Amino acid sequence: MAQRLRETEEALYRELREEKEKITCDFDEERIGLWDYIRRGRISYGLTAPVIYGMIVPAAILDLSVTIYQAVCFPVYGIPKVRRRDYIADLLPEFQAKSKVSLQ
Protein backbone atom coordinates (compact mmCIF):
# COMPACT_ATOMS: atom_id res chain seq x y z
CA MET A 1 0.00 0.00 0.00
CA ALA A 2 2.86 2.39 0.81
CA GLN A 3 4.41 1.70 -2.62
CA ARG A 4 1.10 2.48 -4.34
CA LEU A 5 0.84 5.73 -2.35
CA ARG A 6 4.35 6.76 -3.46
CA GLU A 7 3.53 5.98 -7.09
CA THR A 8 0.33 8.03 -6.88
CA GLU A 9 2.20 10.90 -5.25
CA GLU A 10 4.87 10.83 -7.97
CA ALA A 11 2.18 10.83 -10.67
CA LEU A 12 0.48 13.78 -9.00
CA TYR A 13 3.71 15.79 -8.81
CA ARG A 14 4.50 14.95 -12.44
CA GLU A 15 1.08 16.21 -13.51
CA LEU A 16 1.48 19.37 -11.41
CA ARG A 17 4.84 20.11 -13.09
CA GLU A 18 3.27 19.69 -16.52
CA GLU A 19 0.41 22.04 -15.66
CA LYS A 20 2.82 24.60 -14.19
CA GLU A 21 4.78 24.66 -17.44
CA LYS A 22 1.56 25.38 -19.35
CA ILE A 23 0.57 28.40 -17.27
CA THR A 24 3.99 29.98 -16.73
CA CYS A 25 4.34 33.31 -18.47
CA ASP A 26 7.61 35.02 -19.32
CA PHE A 27 6.83 38.74 -19.32
CA ASP A 28 9.87 39.57 -21.44
CA GLU A 29 8.43 37.54 -24.32
CA GLU A 30 4.83 38.70 -23.78
CA ARG A 31 5.60 42.42 -23.48
CA ILE A 32 3.49 44.85 -25.49
CA GLY A 33 3.42 48.61 -25.47
CA LEU A 34 0.96 50.63 -23.38
CA TRP A 35 -0.92 51.99 -26.39
CA ASP A 36 -1.21 48.52 -27.93
CA TYR A 37 -2.56 47.23 -24.62
CA ILE A 38 -5.13 50.02 -24.42
CA ARG A 39 -6.15 49.61 -28.06
CA ARG A 40 -6.54 45.81 -27.77
CA GLY A 41 -8.26 45.88 -24.38
CA ARG A 42 -11.97 45.84 -23.80
CA ILE A 43 -13.68 49.19 -23.25
CA SER A 44 -14.89 48.09 -19.81
CA TYR A 45 -11.24 47.85 -18.68
CA GLY A 46 -10.66 51.48 -19.57
CA LEU A 47 -13.87 52.57 -17.86
CA THR A 48 -13.09 50.80 -14.59
CA ALA A 49 -9.39 51.74 -14.42
CA PRO A 50 -9.97 55.22 -12.89
CA VAL A 51 -12.11 53.67 -10.15
CA ILE A 52 -9.53 51.00 -9.38
CA TYR A 53 -6.47 53.26 -9.46
CA GLY A 54 -8.38 56.07 -7.76
CA MET A 55 -8.35 53.95 -4.60
CA ILE A 56 -4.59 54.40 -4.25
CA VAL A 57 -4.96 57.90 -2.78
CA PRO A 58 -7.60 56.96 -0.14
CA ALA A 59 -5.57 53.87 0.79
CA ALA A 60 -2.43 55.99 1.26
CA ILE A 61 -4.36 58.52 3.36
CA LEU A 62 -5.78 55.72 5.50
CA ASP A 63 -2.32 54.22 5.99
CA LEU A 64 -0.89 57.62 6.96
CA SER A 65 -3.78 58.24 9.39
CA VAL A 66 -3.33 54.88 11.09
CA THR A 67 0.42 55.45 11.37
CA ILE A 68 -0.06 58.87 12.98
CA TYR A 69 -2.79 57.52 15.27
CA GLN A 70 -0.53 54.71 16.43
CA ALA A 71 2.45 57.04 16.94
CA VAL A 72 0.43 59.54 19.00
CA CYS A 73 -2.14 57.49 20.91
CA PHE A 74 -0.53 54.13 21.58
CA PRO A 75 2.27 55.46 23.84
CA VAL A 76 -0.27 57.46 25.87
CA TYR A 77 -2.25 54.32 26.72
CA GLY A 78 0.76 52.03 27.03
CA ILE A 79 -0.21 49.91 24.02
CA PRO A 80 2.74 48.33 22.19
CA LYS A 81 3.17 49.51 18.62
CA VAL A 82 2.23 47.12 15.82
CA ARG A 83 4.66 46.34 13.01
CA ARG A 84 3.00 46.98 9.64
CA ARG A 85 4.89 44.22 7.87
CA ASP A 86 3.18 41.65 10.11
CA TYR A 87 -0.22 42.65 8.71
CA ILE A 88 0.48 44.04 5.22
CA ALA A 89 1.21 41.37 2.64
CA ASP A 90 4.44 41.73 0.71
CA LEU A 91 3.58 40.30 -2.68
CA LEU A 92 6.71 41.40 -4.53
CA PRO A 93 8.78 38.21 -3.91
CA GLU A 94 5.83 36.05 -4.98
CA PHE A 95 5.33 38.20 -8.10
CA GLN A 96 9.01 37.95 -9.00
CA ALA A 97 8.99 34.18 -8.59
CA LYS A 98 5.95 33.75 -10.83
CA SER A 99 6.96 36.23 -13.52
CA LYS A 100 10.69 35.47 -13.73
CA VAL A 101 11.28 39.22 -13.62
CA SER A 102 13.88 40.84 -11.44
CA LEU A 103 12.97 44.34 -10.32
CA GLN A 104 16.42 45.12 -8.99
N, C-alpha and C positions, 0 to 999 in steps of 0.2 A: 504494500500500500504506500509506503514511504517513497519507493522508486516511482510509482505512478504519479504521486504528488509532485516530485521533482520534475518529471517529464512535462506535466501540465504547466508547472511554473515556468519552465524554460520556453515552452510554446507561447505562453502568454507574454513573456518578455520579448520574444522574437517578434510577435505581432505588434506589440507596442512600439518597438524600434522602427518597424516598417511604416506604421502610421505616423510616427514622429517625422520621418523623412519626407512624407507626403505634405505635411502641413508647415514645414519649416520654410521661412521666407528670408531671403538675403536682400536686405534693403538696398545694397549697392547695385544689384542687378535690376531691381524693381523701381528704381528712382525715376520720377517724372517731375517736370517743372510745375510750379504753383499754378500758372495759368492753364496748363493742360489739365491739371487736376480739377480746377474750377469748371473748365469748359466741359469735361467729361462727366462730372458729378451730377447727381440729381438736383433739381431745383430746391427740393425740400431741405437738402443739406445746407445750401446757402441761406435759406430762410431761418433755419434754427441755429446757425453758427453764432449770430450776435447774442442770442439768449444764453447759449452754453458758455461762450467766452466772457460774456458780461458778468458772470458769476465770480470771476477771478477777483474783481475789486471788492465786492462784499465779503468774500472769503478772507481776503487779506486784512480788511478792516476788522472782521471778527477775530482773527488771529491776533492782531495788534491789541485789540481791546482786552482779550483774555490774558495776554502777556502782561499788560499794564495792571490789570486787576490783581493778578497773582503777585506781581512785584510789590504792590502797595498794600493790599489787604491781608495776604497770607501771613507776613511777619507780625502784623498787629495781633492776630488771633492765635499765633503760635502754630500755624498749620505748615507742615513741610512743603516745600515747593515741588512741583511735579515736573519731571523731565518730558519735554515734548516728544522726543524721539521714541519714548515708550508707547505713545498713543497715536502718533502720526506715522502712517506706513511709508516706508522708503521703497518705492517701486523701481528706482533706477537700476540697481543691480539685476533685478529680475528682467527688466526690459532689455538690458545689455546682453544678458544670457540668451534670451529668445531671439533677438534681432541680429546677433553677431556684429554689433556696431560698438565701437569704442568711442566714448564721448570725451576722451582725455586728449 
